[in-house]
Amino acid sequence: MLRLRFPIVIIDEDYRSENTSGLGIRALADAIQKEGFEVLGATSYGDLSQFAQQQSRASAFILSIDDEEFTSGPELDPAVVNLRKFIEEIRFKNADIPIYIYGETRTSQHLPNDILRELHGFIHMFEDTPEFVARHIIREAKSYLDGLAPPFFKALMDYAQDGSYSWHCPGHSGGVAFLKSPVGQMFHQFFGENMLRADVCNAVEELGQLLDHTGPVAASEKNAARIFNADHCFFVTNGTSTSNKMVWHHTVAPGDVVVVDRNCHKSILHSIIMTGAVPVFMTPTRNHYGIIGPIPESEFSPEAIRKKIAANPLLQGVDVASVKPRIMTLTQSTYDGVLYNTETIKAKLDGWIDTLHFDEAWLPHAAFHPFYGSYHAMGKNRPRPKTAMVYATQSTHKLLAGLSQASQVLVQDSQDVKLDKHLFNEAYLMHTSTSPQYSIIASCDVAAAMMEPPGGTALVEESISEAMDFRRAMRKVDAEYEEDWWFKVWGPDGLTPQGYGKPADWMLGADEQWHGFGNIAPGFNMLDPIKCTVITPGLDMSGKFAETGIPASIVTKFLAEHGVVVEKTGLYSFFILFTIGITKGRWNTLLTALQQFKDDYDKNAPLWRILPEFCAAHPRYERMGLKDLCQSIHGMYAKGDIARLTTDVYLSDLHPAMKPSDAYAHIAQRRTERVPIDDLEGRVTTVLLTPYPPGIPLLIPGERFNKKIVDYLKFTRDFNALYPGFATDVHGLVEEKGDDGRSRYFVDCVAA
Ligand SMILES: *Cc1c(COP(=O)(O)O)cnc(C)c1O
C-alpha cells in the first residue's frame, strides 16, 4: 500500500495547554493517529496560512473555537473574524477538503451561516468519544483523498503498487535491472522506486491506450477537455513541437496555401516543409529592444491575405479569388508575452479559413483566470465559429505542472463541423511513439486536474500577483536610485499600487511609447503580466545607443553564476517567467543578484573575481573589469548598429525562390552546396537559419539571402571571433575551423 502523507490538520490555541480543552483536543489527535493517520497540530491560523504547501498537503481541517470567545457577538468577535478569514482562504483554493469545527455544544447556533455552509461537520467537545469522532473524520478525509487523483494517474498508481511481475518491456522490469549494476543502483536511488515501477509499456491493458484513446487515458483526456473548455483533448508526450505537426498533418496537403505568423516556432516551419505547403506570412511588428510585437489587426483580413497570395512568386497564375487557405497559425502569446483577442481573429476569418490554430505553448494558464478575458483561444461561454474549427496546442510543461514534453492538442468544433476523431488520429499516430512515456501522460492528467477551479484560478492569480509584486519592487529600487541607472521591467507606464489591477491596464494602446509597436487597433492586444522582459541600460526605444551600456548577455552570465537562470536573453533585455511554480524567494534572489551586479559594475569589479567559472573557461577576460567588458561589447554593438540591423533583418522583404519542401528535398537528394558567408547573397537556403537569441527563424528553406541578412551574419562572425563565450549561436550555420585556427562559416544552399 502506497503511503501518502496527508495529515489531518488541527488548529487549536490550547493544543499544547494543560487545561481541559487541551486535553480534549489531544485525545482526539491520539485517536486519529491510532487509526494510522498523521496529525499536524498548530496553535494559530497564522502558522498555517503562511504555508501554502502545508495547506495543500492536508486531508482535513479541525478548527477549534470556544463559546466563551463570543463576547462581543459572533459577527464582531475576533475569533470568528479570524475563522472566517481562514476558511475563505482555504475555499479560495479548495472547494472539497473537509473542514470541521470543534467546540462546545452551543457554538453552532452562534456561527454565522456563511461559515456553517462551508463546514463538513461540527464536533461537540464532550458528546462523543474521541475514537468515534476520529473514525468519522478519517472516513471523510479518505473519501476526499480518493477523489483527488484523476483517472489515469489513479490507475497508474494502482498498477505500480500491485506488485505483479511483468514480462513486457521496458527491459528494466520496474527498475530491477538497474539494481544489478553499481551505476544502475545509483540511478535507481536517484529517481526512486515509484518512478521506475510506473515506467510501463502499452501492453498493460488496465491503463488504457494512449494511441487509441481508450480506458483511463481516454477518461483523462475527456476530463482535461472539460477543464480546458474544449470539445476534444489529445495528450501528447513529445512536446508541442509534435502537437503542431499533428494539427498540420491532419489538415494540410502538398501545395496548399497556409497563413502563418512569421514569428512562429520552428515546429510550424517543419510542418510547412513536411506537408509541402506554400506559406503566406503575416509579419509581426518589432521594437528596437528586439521585442517582437503583434501582427497588426489589418493583416488578418481576407483582403490583406489575398494581396499576399497575389504577390507570392510561388503562386503566380493561380486564381487568387478561388484560393482558400487551409490553416491559419498564430503564436498566441508571443515570446515576450503579447496576446491577441482571439474573438476578433475568429470573427474575421470564420467562413474563409476552416482551421484556426493558436499555438498556445506559453498560454495554458489563461483559461483559468478572468483576467485573460478573450485573449486566449477557448473560454467558457464564448461564441462558437460557424464553420471554422479552433485548435489550441499547449505545452503543459512550460507554464503548468507537466513533465518536460507534456503537451496537448485542444479542439473546439464549429457550429457546422465536428472533428472526425478517427481521421485526426491518423495524424496523431504518425507522430506518436509507440512507446509513450507514462509518467508524462500522468503529468498531463495531473496538470489538468490541478487547474480545475477554484484551485487553478488561485494558482494563476498567485503567479499574476507575484509578477506584479516583482514589477513594483523593481520600480521601488529604481525610484530609490533616483538619478542613477537601474534595470526596467518592460510594460505599461502605470502600475497599480496594489493587487493586479484591471486587464485594461495591460492593453497595448495605439502609438504608446512604452511598447513602440505603433498604431495598434483598440482592444486587439494585451501584455501578459506574468511574462517579464527586463531591459538593461544602453539602448533606447528608437534604436539609439547611449554612451555607456550593459549588454544583457553579460547580466545573464552573472546571474547564472549566482544561481539564477533566465528563460531567454536578447541584446539589451532578458526574459523571465512567473509560472505557477514561482516563489517569493526566487524573484527576491533575482532582485538582490541584480543589485549585486549594479554594485560590481559601478566598482568595475575584476571579472576573475565575480565570474570565476566563466574566466576559467575564457582566460582572456580575467584581467578585465565588469564595466570594461560591458563597455567593450556595447561599443561593438553600437558600431555595428546592431539593434537596427536585427530589427531590419526580421522586417526585410524575403522572396521565396521555391517551395520550402522542394528546397529541403535538395538535402535528401544531396544536391546542396556549402556556401561561405561572403558569397551568400542571392543564394537559396535549404536549411532553417535561426539565431539564438531570439530563436526565431530568419530564413526558411527556399528563401533567398538578401544583403541585410548577409550583413547580419558577417557581424555575427566578427563578433563571435572577438568575444568568445558571448557568441550568438545561429542554427543552420556550419562552422569549420581552418588550418589557421580561425572559424569559417557556411550555409548549405541549393546547389548552383
Ligand atoms: C516551445 C514552443 C513550442 C514547442 O513546444 P515543446 O513542448 O517544447 O515541443 C511550440 N510553439 C511555441 C510558440 C513554443 O514556444
The ligand as an ORCA input file, in Angstrom:
! r2SCAN-3c Opt
* xyz 0 1
  C       8.194     25.845    -27.081
  C       7.262     26.102    -28.190
  C       6.762     25.072    -28.970
  C       7.242     23.661    -28.829
  O       6.909     23.141    -27.621
  P       7.698     21.895    -26.973
  O       6.746     21.472    -25.930
  O       8.990     22.437    -26.468
  O       7.905     20.891    -28.029
  C       5.826     25.364    -29.929
  N       5.414     26.613    -30.117
  C       5.890     27.652    -29.410
  C       5.365     29.017    -29.672
  C       6.838     27.423    -28.428
  O       7.346     28.442    -27.747
*
